Amino acid sequence: MIVSRMLASILHSMKKIEEVLTNYIKTENADYSILINGDWGSGKSFFYEHSIKKLIAKEKYKPIYISLNGISDISSLQTEFFLKIISALTGKENKTMLVMGKLFSNVANVATKFFLKSTVDDIVKDIKVDSFNYSNYVICFDDLERCKLPIDEILGFINNYVEHHKLKTIIIGNEKEIAEQEKYHQQKEKVVGRVLSFQLDSNTILDAILSKYEQHSDFSQLLENNRKYVQSILIEYEISNLRTLLFGIDCLRVIHQKIGDKTTPQIIFFTILISFAFKNGAFAQVKLNEPTGLDSIDYQFISLLKHKDAQERRGETEEKDEKQNPKEVFLNLFARTYLYNRVDEYQYFHSIFLFINTGYFDSELLSNELKELEPKVVSPEVDELNTLINPDFRKLTDDEFEKLLDDVWKKALDGVYNIYNYAQIFNYYKFFSDKGIFNLSTQEILENIIVGLDKARKSTIINEFLIENLMHFASDTPELEEVKKKIKSIHDDLQQEKFDSNASEFIEALEKGPNELKEQFLKYSVAIPIFKYIKAENMFRKMLKADNETLLMLDLLINDRYRSVNIGEFLHEEIPTLVKLKNLVDDHLKKSTLTKLKKIHFDILRDQLEKVSNHLKATMKK
């Protein structure tokens, strides 16, 4: 209902602009101009081309369009004005025929003067545009703020035709961007009779987009079928910049060309959202070759963030002293800005994210993402939890609340939920206990939650960003702090198990050849210190079994991984493993007989390991 009212209001504003322009065009001997004022990219020029021109023609007038962008002297403007006037005239007008006759009689003279580099004034001086009858024309001067002429000169030029020739004139510009503001407002009163504030409504924007893609029938049909959905996105994020939206829609067109009817509402939403965020500079500081964490944002992430924000508003938490992780700052800001109210529609696609940020579209990666994407079906247990652990629980009926209070508690004790949910479960049940509607004390709730957490570890998928958000703020009760410590302990255990498994897979690649080894290195960016979890002895044993080509690849990959001038800030935790590995290689070279080629490989690897270890130490944060 709110959206409908907003649409009606915006659409009414656009109709009012057209109505004012129609009345102006119909006014005889009008001695003033109309200014259409709006921000850059808002679609003012597009509105002229697709709406105002039609309106002018409907009233039996002829439109003339001149862009003032870059014009720096009056003679250039006079020439542009002259050429546009001539091109607008038709053979049916007697006066025009006379003028054109005059023009053609001077063709040779004009050409001669042009090639002799005479001034523009010399070329057109015999063509008396001041004597034309302007009563059938409406002229538009666009890009007022981009004109290089002093503002009093350009407005004086326009005023000459408005005041003395009654030429109906529409000026398009962005008043905020005009350099000489004081002089502009002094001169404006003499020329401009009415200022119309401009902003395209979503219906007009979508009509414009559909008309642009008419030749792409399948894509145009996709947009038409999803019109209301796209419209809701424009309103939600207040996307009124036509250039920004066209950028996003054109990215969507390229994607649609590759995947056709697999272009789901999730892809439409993600493409428009990321395009809008990109144009707003949201990813300016993001390193595209490192994990951004955008794939970790889901309902649970937003729920935790909302809970934290609510605590802050109530003054119940204090921010910890240590500096906040930049990646956490970025994720929280992105989530608050773009996904606070629409996370249920959000699905991350790395291929689309890279396409929008770099211009390179990896259609094969998107195909793989779509294959791996399983429909997000919320289990009944999680749905119950989300309904109860929610500020809107008071909307439930008494029977619904009683049932959920009992069912969620039993499932929490059985370890059904993700470990990261248990802090909120504790908070809500403590709240219910404090209100006298749950028959366990705070200490009893704590003890039961700890039991549930031990069971929940079996079904939990670790999430680094959820744990960072959970631990960032101090707890308001010692019992909650204990719950969080337990969650962190389980998280760390699960993470260690995961990295142990990854480390094992990593060193196994040494026996599978150079390509498999390269794939393993590429999996771990500088944000993941994989060598921290590798046992040097295990890796060394695999190195002894590796072939020469794989050892060469290992040397190249190690060199590449640690090239950065500040790599120690990120991978200093890998130093002990690398030093130990270097010592093992060194000892083996002293004690064992190797083939000549193997000895060269291990000599080079020892030096490489020593070099990168020293580089890591030198580039650590002091």
Sequence and secondary structure as in RCSB ss.txt:
>XXXX:A:sequence
MIVSRMLASILHSMKKIEEVLTNYIKTENADYSILINGDWGSGKSFFYEHSIKKLIAKEKYKPIYISLNGISDIS
SLQTEFFLKIISALTGKENKTMLVMGKLFSNVANVATKFFLKSTVDDIVKDIKVDSFNYSNYVICFDDLERCKLP
IDEILGFINNYVEHHKLKTIIIGNEKEIAEQEKYHQQKEKVVGRVLSFQLDSNTILDAILSKYEQHSDFSQLLEN
NRKYVQSILIEYEISNLRTLLFGIDCLRVIHQKIGDKTTPQIIFFTILISFAFKNGAFAQVKLNEPTGLDSIDYQ
FISLLKHKDAQERRGETEEKDEKQNPKEVFLNLFARTYLYNRVDEYQYFHSIFLFINTGYFDSELLSNELKELEP
KVVSPEVDELNTLINPDFRKLTDDEFEKLLDDVWKKALDGVYNIYNYAQIFNYYKFFSDKGIFNLSTQEILENII
VGLDKARKSTIINEFLIENLMHFASDTPELEEVKKKIKSIHDDLQQEKFDSNASEFIEALEKGPNELKEQFLKYS
VAIPIFKYIKAENMFRKMLKADNETLLMLDLLINDRYRSVNIGEFLHEEIPTLVKLKNLVDDHLKKSTLTKLKKI
HFDILRDQLEKVSNHLKATMKK
>XXXX:A:secstr
 HHHHHHHHHHHHHHHHHHHHHHHHHSTT  SEEEEE  TTSSHHHHIIIIIHHHHHHTT EEEEEE TT  SHH
HHHHHHHHHHHHH  TT HHHHHHHHHHHHTHHHHHHHHHTT  HHHHHTTS GGGS  TTEEEEEE GGG  S 
HHHHHHHHHHHHHHH  EEEEEE GGG S HHHHHHHHHHHEEEEEE    HHHHHHHHHHHTTTSHHHHHHHHH
THHHHHHHHHHTT   HHHHHHHHHHHHHHHHHHGGG  HHHHHHHHHHHHHHHTTTTTT  TTS  SGGG SHH
HHHHHHHHHHHHHHT   B SS   HHHHHHHHHIIIIITTTGGG    HHHHHHHHHS   HHHHHHHHHH   
    HHHHHHHHHSSGGGGGS HHHHHHHHHHHHHHHHTT S GGGHHHHHHHHHHHHHTT S S HHHHHHHHH
HHHHHHGGG    HHHHHHHHHB  SSHHHHHHHHHHHHHHHHHHHHHHHHHHHHHHHGGGT HHHHHHHHHHS 
TTS GGGGS HHHHHHHHHHS HHHHHHHHHHHHHHT STTTHHHHGGGHHHHHHHHHHHHHHHHHS   HHHHH
HHHHHHHHHHHHHHHHHHTS  
